[in-house]
Amino acid sequence: EEEMSMLRTEAAQAAEAGNKEVLINRFSQLGICSEAADRAAFATSQMLCGQVVALRRALDEAVQRGREAIMQVDATHQHVLTMQTMTETELREQISHTRQARDLEESVAAATGGGGGPP
């Protein structure tokens, strides 16, 4: 960019001085610099496109891993809920059996005339 600015300045000075040879030379150099800048811009554009594609792939993979992790957490949560429900059910059954056993003991104690039941 700095070189192109300098060439433009020199071309303007050559035009003012009427020096066609220097003017043509500077325009030629400006064309060469412009082509080089275009090639560099194109190469940069290709590099950036490649990086965008790579980032997109990485993002897609990360999103997929995130989805899989969410599904795994959800499955684990469902398993915990199932286990929790089973535990609550088992606890209720145990309480029910304990009550039935206590009621049976109280019935036996009452039938035998003893006071073997809980206070």
C-alpha positions in Angstrom: 0.0 0.0 0.0 2.8 2.4 0.9 4.7 1.5 -2.3 1.6 2.1 -4.4 1.1 5.5 -2.8 4.7 6.4 -3.5 4.3 5.2 -7.2 1.1 7.3 -7.6 3.0 10.4 -6.2 5.9 9.8 -8.6 3.5 9.2 -11.5 1.7 12.5 -10.7 5.0 14.3 -10.5 6.2 12.8 -13.8 2.9 13.9 -15.5 3.4 17.4 -14.2 7.0 17.5 -15.4 5.9 16.0 -18.8 8.3 13.0 -18.3 6.4 10.3 -20.3 9.1 7.6 -19.8 8.9 7.9 -15.9 5.1 8.2 -16.1 4.8 5.0 -18.2 7.3 3.2 -15.9 5.4 4.2 -12.7 2.0 3.1 -14.3 3.6 -0.2 -15.2 4.9 -0.6 -11.7 1.5 0.3 -10.3 -0.1 -2.4 -12.5 2.5 -5.0 -11.2 1.8 -3.9 -7.6 -1.9 -4.0 -8.1 -1.7 -7.5 -9.6 0.5 -8.6 -6.7 -2.0 -7.1 -4.2 -4.9 -8.9 -6.0 -3.0 -12.2 -5.8 -2.3 -11.6 -2.1 -5.9 -10.7 -1.5 -7.1 -13.8 -3.3 -4.7 -16.0 -1.4 -5.9 -14.4 1.9 -9.5 -14.9 0.8 -8.8 -18.6 0.1 -7.0 -19.0 3.4 -9.9 -17.3 5.2 -12.5 -19.5 3.4 -10.5 -22.6 4.4 -10.4 -21.4 8.0 -14.2 -20.7 7.9 -14.9 -24.2 6.6 -12.6 -25.7 9.3 -14.3 -23.7 12.0 -17.7 -24.6 10.7 -16.8 -28.3 10.8 -15.4 -27.9 14.3 -18.5 -26.1 15.4 -20.8 -28.8 13.9 -18.8 -31.5 15.7 -19.0 -29.5 19.0 -22.7 -29.1 18.6 -23.1 -32.8 17.9 -21.0 -33.7 21.0 -23.2 -31.3 23.0 -26.3 -32.9 21.7 -25.0 -36.3 22.6 -24.0 -35.1 26.0 -27.5 -33.7 26.6 -29.0 -37.0 25.5 -26.7 -38.9 27.9 -27.6 -36.5 30.7 -31.3 -36.9 29.9 -30.9 -40.7 29.9 -29.0 -40.6 33.2 -31.7 -38.3 34.6 -34.4 -40.7 33.5 -32.5 -43.6 35.0 -32.2 -41.7 38.3 -35.9 -40.9 38.3 -36.7 -44.6 37.6 -34.4 -45.7 40.4 -35.9 -43.0 42.7 -39.4 -44.2 41.9 -38.4 -47.8 42.5 -36.9 -46.8 45.8 -39.9 -44.9 46.8 -42.1 -47.9 45.8 -39.9 -50.3 47.7 -39.9 -48.1 50.7 -43.7 -47.9 50.6 -43.9 -51.6 50.3 -41.6 -52.0 53.3 -43.6 -49.6 55.4 -46.8 -51.4 54.4 -45.3 -54.8 55.4 -44.0 -53.3 58.7 -47.5 -52.0 59.4 -49.1 -55.3 58.5 -46.6 -57.1 60.8 -47.3 -54.7 63.7 -51.0 -55.1 63.2 -50.6 -58.9 63.2 -48.5 -58.7 66.4 -51.2 -56.5 68.0 -53.9 -58.9 66.9 -52.0 -61.9 68.3 -51.3 -60.1 71.5 -55.0 -59.1 71.8 -56.1 -62.7 71.1 -53.7 -64.2 73.6 -54.5 -61.6 76.2 -50.9 -60.2 76.4 -49.8 -56.7 75.9 -47.0 -57.5 73.5 -47.8 -54.7 71.1 -46.0 -51.4 70.9 -47.1 -48.7 73.3 
